[in-house]
């Protein structure tokens, strides 16, 4: 029996409310702060960072969907992120920088499919791998999702060959559920209920790959030729 299919999102629709009020760029807002990182709302000023991340082959080879490959992709992702900030307070995609402002990657809490699920994700540049940023940001997102936003659960997913993601999710308390297909690719799926969130657990499994890329999933987001999820 083939794995279950999950609904894929329609392309997003934008209107004048989704564009910057000043006609140039969105406000620079720090949404979350961890011990070593600041997670800011995306603006057009971050398009080159998004392109850098989207053109890094060591990152894109583990994705289930299409990377940010063009300037239009990057700008569209910025608009979609700001639409989420407006329409789904507490959710979104965030530009992650270290204490010196150096770009590390992005983190996300995004609507998932046709249900009320919200997916957690992070995508980091290789220069940030192996330094604990993924787990640090992931724990902050779980706390934000359950304590601030009041979500009942979070989901996550990754490609079957991505061996570093499951240990990270286990440390956060996620449990694996039935797999499925996402964007035409097999996907491992994980779930964490609000009542099960106990904070960051001990390291139990050593990752077999240096890749620290939680499945950055934003069903309800754009597809090829539009912003990456």
Secondary structure as GFF3:
##gff-version 3
##sequence-region A 1 229
A	DSSP	beta_strand	4	5	.	.	.	ID=ss1
A	DSSP	three_ten_helix	16	18	.	.	.	ID=ss2
A	DSSP	beta_strand	30	33	.	.	.	ID=ss3
A	DSSP	beta_strand	37	41	.	.	.	ID=ss4
A	DSSP	three_ten_helix	44	46	.	.	.	ID=ss5
A	DSSP	alpha_helix	47	54	.	.	.	ID=ss6
A	DSSP	alpha_helix	57	60	.	.	.	ID=ss7
A	DSSP	alpha_helix	71	87	.	.	.	ID=ss8
A	DSSP	beta_strand	92	98	.	.	.	ID=ss9
A	DSSP	beta_strand	103	111	.	.	.	ID=ss10
A	DSSP	beta_strand	118	124	.	.	.	ID=ss11
A	DSSP	three_ten_helix	126	128	.	.	.	ID=ss12
A	DSSP	alpha_helix	133	143	.	.	.	ID=ss13
A	DSSP	pi_helix	144	149	.	.	.	ID=ss14
A	DSSP	beta_strand	153	158	.	.	.	ID=ss15
A	DSSP	alpha_helix	163	172	.	.	.	ID=ss16
A	DSSP	beta_strand	175	182	.	.	.	ID=ss17
A	DSSP	beta_strand	185	193	.	.	.	ID=ss18
A	DSSP	three_ten_helix	194	196	.	.	.	ID=ss19
###
